[in-house]
Amino acid sequence: MRMTRYFWLFAVAAASLLAGCMDRADVGLGPACESNLVAAERALSHAKANRIGEAIDWAKAATLIGAARTQQQFSEYQNCYLKAKKAREILRRHG
């Protein structure tokens, strides 16, 4: 009985420690994710308004932006950042 109590105490402590470490790693990428998303959305609107590029590129960029927003909602900031960056690169080719 005593061993079980120590096991559970250790398990809770380890889970708390790991959860704390996971949150700290993504904190820096959260703002980068958001700023890249805003910039990508702005670039997409500008490209559509000025008829820059092709509709296929607009669709690719819009899909990546939507996927990045989904990643952001699940706190997957690294994937969000990468998708938003890729969308901006697609739009930058023609602008």
C-alpha positions as CSV (number, residue, x, y, z in Angstrom):
1,M,0.0,0.0,0.0
2,R,2.8,2.4,0.9
3,M,4.6,1.7,-2.4
4,T,1.4,2.4,-4.4
5,R,1.1,5.8,-2.7
6,Y,4.6,6.8,-3.6
7,F,4.1,5.6,-7.2
8,W,1.1,7.8,-7.6
9,L,2.8,10.8,-6.0
10,F,5.8,10.3,-8.4
11,A,3.5,9.9,-11.4
12,V,1.6,13.1,-10.6
13,A,4.8,15.0,-10.0
14,A,6.4,13.8,-13.3
15,A,3.2,14.6,-15.3
16,S,3.1,18.1,-13.8
17,L,6.8,18.7,-14.6
18,L,6.4,17.5,-18.2
19,A,3.3,19.5,-18.8
20,G,5.1,22.6,-17.6
21,C,8.0,22.0,-20.0
22,M,5.8,21.5,-23.0
23,D,4.1,24.8,-22.5
24,R,7.3,26.8,-22.3
25,A,8.6,25.5,-25.6
26,D,5.7,26.8,-27.6
27,V,5.4,30.2,-25.9
28,G,7.9,31.8,-28.2
29,L,6.3,30.5,-31.4
30,G,2.8,31.6,-30.5
31,P,3.3,35.3,-31.4
32,A,5.4,34.3,-34.4
33,C,2.6,32.1,-35.6
34,E,0.0,34.9,-35.2
35,S,2.1,37.6,-36.9
36,N,2.8,35.3,-39.8
37,L,-0.8,34.4,-40.2
38,V,-1.9,38.1,-40.2
39,A,0.8,38.9,-42.7
40,A,-0.2,35.9,-44.9
41,E,-3.9,36.9,-44.8
42,R,-3.0,40.5,-45.6
43,A,-0.8,39.4,-48.6
44,L,-3.6,37.1,-49.9
45,S,-6.2,40.0,-49.7
46,H,-3.7,42.3,-51.5
47,A,-3.0,39.7,-54.2
48,K,-6.7,39.1,-54.8
49,A,-7.5,42.8,-54.9
50,N,-4.8,43.7,-57.3
51,R,-5.2,40.5,-59.4
52,I,-1.6,39.5,-58.7
53,G,-0.7,35.9,-59.3
54,E,-3.0,33.0,-60.3
55,A,-6.1,31.6,-58.7
56,I,-4.3,28.3,-58.1
57,D,-1.7,30.1,-56.0
58,W,-4.4,32.0,-54.1
59,A,-6.1,28.7,-53.4
60,K,-2.9,27.1,-52.2
61,A,-2.2,30.0,-49.9
62,A,-5.8,30.1,-48.6
63,T,-5.6,26.4,-47.8
64,L,-2.3,26.8,-45.9
65,I,-3.7,29.8,-44.0
66,G,-6.7,27.7,-43.0
67,A,-4.6,24.8,-41.9
68,A,-2.3,27.2,-39.9
69,R,-5.3,28.6,-38.1
70,T,-6.4,25.1,-37.2
71,Q,-2.8,24.3,-35.9
72,Q,-2.9,27.6,-33.9
73,Q,-6.2,26.5,-32.2
74,F,-4.5,23.3,-31.0
75,S,-1.4,25.1,-29.8
76,E,0.7,23.6,-32.5
77,Y,2.6,26.8,-33.1
78,Q,5.6,25.4,-34.9
79,N,3.3,23.8,-37.6
80,C,1.2,27.0,-37.7
81,Y,4.3,29.1,-38.2
82,L,5.6,26.9,-41.0
83,K,2.3,26.8,-42.9
84,A,1.8,30.6,-42.7
85,K,5.4,31.1,-43.8
86,K,4.9,28.8,-46.8
87,A,1.7,30.7,-47.7
88,R,3.6,34.0,-47.7
89,E,6.3,32.5,-49.9
90,I,3.7,31.3,-52.5
91,L,2.2,34.8,-52.6
92,R,5.6,36.5,-52.7
93,R,6.5,34.8,-55.9
94,H,4.1,36.9,-57.9
95,G,4.1,40.1,-55.8
